[in-house]
Amino acid sequence: MDVRELQRERLRQYVSAEAAILRGQSYTLEGRSLTRADLSEVRSTIDALLASGVTLDDDAYKPRRTLRAVFVP
């Protein structure tokens, strides 16, 4: 796994965390009250990853191949 794949996976995890935070910042489980991570920290990390060029698109970093056709009369 290269660095870009690790960053892409990290971005996926942060986007999932953001979605969980947006569904509810705190919740109760078996009588214990739990609070999720800080939304502003998660959002700033997502912004930093996006600014560095990381995308969720797996094909974004695959080498592109171009083909050229030459017609011979």
N, C-alpha and C positions, 0 to 999 in steps of 0.2 A: 504494500500500500504506500503510495507516494504522498508527498506533503499536500498536494491539491485534493486528493481523495480524503485525507484526514480533515482538512479544512471544510470540505463539502459536507462530511458527516457531522462535524461540529455545528455547521450552520443548520443542518436538519434538526439537530437536537435542540438548538436554541429556538428555532421556529416552533417546535413542538412545545417547548417550555412556555413560550409566549402565549400559545393557544390555551394551555392549561391555566395560566395566570388569568387570562381574559375570561375564562369560564367561571372563575371564582378564586379570589385571592386567598381566602382561608376556608377551611373545612374541618369537620369534626369526624373522627374515626375512633370508634370504641371509647367514647367519652373524652378523648384527647383532642384539643383544638390545635390544628396545625396551620401554619402560614407558608405560602409559597414564596419563591424568590422575589426580589424587587424588580418590578416591571421596567423601570428606567435603566437598570443595569443590564438586563436581558436585551432590551431594545438597543442600547448603545453598542453592545457586542455584536448584534446582528448588523447594525449600520457599519461597524468597523470591518466585519467580514465582507460585506457587500462592496465597500469602498476599496478593499484590497483585490477585488476582481473575482471573488468566489461566487459561484452560482449554484442553484439546485439542479441545473440541467447537467446530467451526466455526460452529454455529448459536447459540452462547451470546450473541453480541453483535449478532445481527441484530435489527432492530426487530420487536417482536411486534405483530401486528394482531389485534384482536378484532372480531368481527362481532356485531351485535345484531339479532335478528329481532323485528319488531313485528307482531303478528297483528291485523288489522282485521276486525271482524265484518261 
